[in-house]
């Protein structure tokens, strides 16, 4: 029996938000965003902190939509515009 994979193409709308990340004295990082009021995310690594911040931003947007609150302007901008540059964290091997 042959298996067929059905690939569904969906347009994905994304908004690019800025994060301000600070190191914590006890270790780890905390992120806030000038674009999404109320966003605070904490993680052990930069990558984890950014991932948590994405989830928090999504939940803030969902809450605004659910309760009829104003949507932060960053979510109303043209969604196909890409940032000129994007920095990502890359984990390094231990002992470096």
Secondary structure as GFF3:
##gff-version 3
##sequence-region A 1 96
A	DSSP	beta_strand	20	23	.	.	.	ID=ss1
A	DSSP	beta_strand	29	32	.	.	.	ID=ss2
A	DSSP	beta_strand	40	43	.	.	.	ID=ss3
A	DSSP	alpha_helix	46	67	.	.	.	ID=ss4
A	DSSP	three_ten_helix	73	75	.	.	.	ID=ss5
###
